[in-house]
Amino acid sequence: MPLQLDIITPERNLLSEAVDSVTVPGAGGELGILPGHTPLISQLQTGVLSYAQGPTTKRLHVSGGFVEVRDDRVSVLADLAERPEEIDAARARLAREHAEKTLSAFSGTEEDFERARAELERSMVRIQLAAEDHSTLAR
């Protein structure tokens, strides 16, 4: 029996599909979820969410929010979620450069530091997924 995967952001319902397995970047590391998984709720970290449908594995960028697993349903309520083809790689590289400069000469509050660190993390995941998507399209 497959899992029902729903990915929702404040702006849109990104995905609602039956899948074989899901891997999410949870608060304590990657969480692998298969049918029959124990119920749980976890905070999401910035990273790659992947899901398998038969022989195909798809990957998305997610950042912030929560994941809930219950009754073979995986509900991802993310602050941000995007498909690789939606990522502007050039913009992500600029964001990474800006965050790196901010962090290298940092002199602000701890909150500002965390915001810059989170932006660096998001930009690096975006660059990774955009590069993977580009190499897949080139084949």
C-alpha positions as CSV (number, residue, x, y, z in Angstrom):
1,M,0.0,0.0,0.0
2,P,1.5,3.4,-1.0
3,L,1.9,6.5,1.1
4,Q,0.0,9.6,0.4
5,L,2.4,12.6,0.2
6,D,1.1,16.1,0.4
7,I,3.5,19.1,0.3
8,I,1.9,22.4,1.2
9,T,3.4,25.9,1.5
10,P,1.7,29.2,2.5
11,E,1.5,30.0,-1.2
12,R,0.4,26.8,-2.8
13,N,-0.3,23.0,-2.6
14,L,2.8,21.9,-4.4
15,L,2.2,18.1,-4.5
16,S,-0.4,15.5,-3.6
17,E,0.6,12.0,-4.9
18,A,0.8,8.4,-4.0
19,V,4.4,7.4,-3.4
20,D,6.4,4.3,-2.3
21,S,8.8,6.1,0.1
22,V,9.7,9.6,1.3
23,T,13.0,11.0,2.8
24,V,12.8,14.4,4.5
25,P,15.4,16.5,6.2
26,G,14.1,16.4,9.8
27,A,15.3,18.2,12.9
28,G,17.6,15.2,13.9
29,G,18.7,14.3,10.4
30,E,17.2,12.6,7.4
31,L,14.0,10.6,8.1
32,G,13.2,7.7,5.8
33,I,9.4,7.0,5.7
34,L,7.9,3.8,4.3
35,P,4.3,2.5,4.5
36,G,3.4,1.5,8.0
37,H,5.7,4.1,9.6
38,T,5.1,5.0,13.2
39,P,3.2,8.3,13.6
40,L,5.5,11.3,14.2
41,I,5.8,15.0,13.9
42,S,9.2,16.7,13.2
43,Q,10.5,20.1,12.4
44,L,11.9,20.4,8.9
45,Q,15.4,21.6,8.2
46,T,16.5,23.2,5.0
47,G,17.5,20.4,2.6
48,V,16.3,17.9,0.0
49,L,13.1,16.0,0.2
50,S,13.0,13.0,-2.0
51,Y,10.3,10.6,-2.9
52,A,10.1,7.4,-4.9
53,Q,7.4,6.3,-7.3
54,G,8.4,2.9,-8.7
55,P,11.9,3.2,-10.2
56,T,11.7,7.0,-10.3
57,T,13.0,9.2,-7.5
58,K,12.2,12.9,-7.5
59,R,13.8,15.6,-5.4
60,L,12.5,19.0,-4.0
61,H,14.0,21.8,-2.0
62,V,12.3,22.3,1.3
63,S,13.0,24.8,4.1
64,G,11.3,25.4,7.4
65,G,8.0,24.0,8.7
66,F,7.0,20.6,9.8
67,V,6.4,17.0,8.6
68,E,3.6,14.8,10.1
69,V,3.4,11.1,9.4
70,R,0.1,9.4,10.3
71,D,-1.9,6.5,8.8
72,D,0.3,6.2,5.7
73,R,-0.1,9.9,5.0
74,V,3.0,12.2,5.0
75,S,2.0,15.8,5.3
76,V,4.8,18.4,4.7
77,L,3.9,21.9,5.8
78,A,6.9,23.8,4.6
79,D,7.8,27.5,4.7
80,L,9.3,27.0,1.3
81,A,9.2,24.1,-1.2
82,E,10.3,24.2,-4.9
83,R,10.9,21.8,-7.7
84,P,14.4,21.8,-9.3
85,E,13.0,23.3,-12.6
86,E,11.6,26.2,-10.6
87,I,15.0,27.2,-9.2
88,D,16.9,30.1,-10.8
89,A,20.5,28.9,-10.5
90,A,22.1,32.3,-11.2
91,R,19.9,33.9,-8.5
92,A,20.8,31.1,-6.1
93,R,24.6,31.7,-6.8
94,L,24.2,35.4,-6.1
95,A,22.3,34.7,-2.9
96,R,25.1,32.3,-1.8
97,E,27.8,34.9,-2.5
98,H,25.8,37.6,-0.6
99,A,25.4,35.3,2.4
100,E,29.0,34.3,2.3
101,K,30.1,37.9,2.3
102,T,27.7,38.7,5.1
103,L,29.0,35.9,7.3
104,S,32.7,36.5,6.6
105,A,32.4,40.1,7.9
106,F,29.7,39.5,10.4
107,S,29.2,42.1,13.1
108,G,25.4,42.0,13.8
109,T,23.0,40.2,16.2
110,E,22.7,36.5,16.6
111,E,19.4,36.7,14.8
112,D,21.0,38.4,11.8
113,F,23.7,35.7,11.8
114,E,21.1,32.9,11.8
115,R,19.2,34.6,9.0
116,A,22.4,34.8,6.9
117,R,23.4,31.2,7.7
118,A,19.9,30.0,6.7
119,E,20.1,31.9,3.4
120,L,23.5,30.3,2.7
121,E,22.0,26.9,3.4
122,R,19.0,27.5,1.2
123,S,21.1,28.8,-1.7
124,M,23.5,25.8,-1.5
125,V,20.6,23.3,-1.7
126,R,19.0,25.3,-4.6
127,I,22.3,25.3,-6.5
128,Q,22.7,21.5,-6.0
129,L,19.2,20.7,-7.2
130,A,19.4,23.1,-10.1
131,A,22.7,21.5,-11.2
132,E,21.2,18.0,-10.9
133,D,18.1,19.0,-12.9
134,H,20.3,20.6,-15.6
135,S,22.4,17.4,-15.9
136,T,19.3,15.3,-16.1
137,L,17.8,17.5,-18.9
138,A,21.1,17.4,-20.8
139,R,21.0,13.6,-21.1
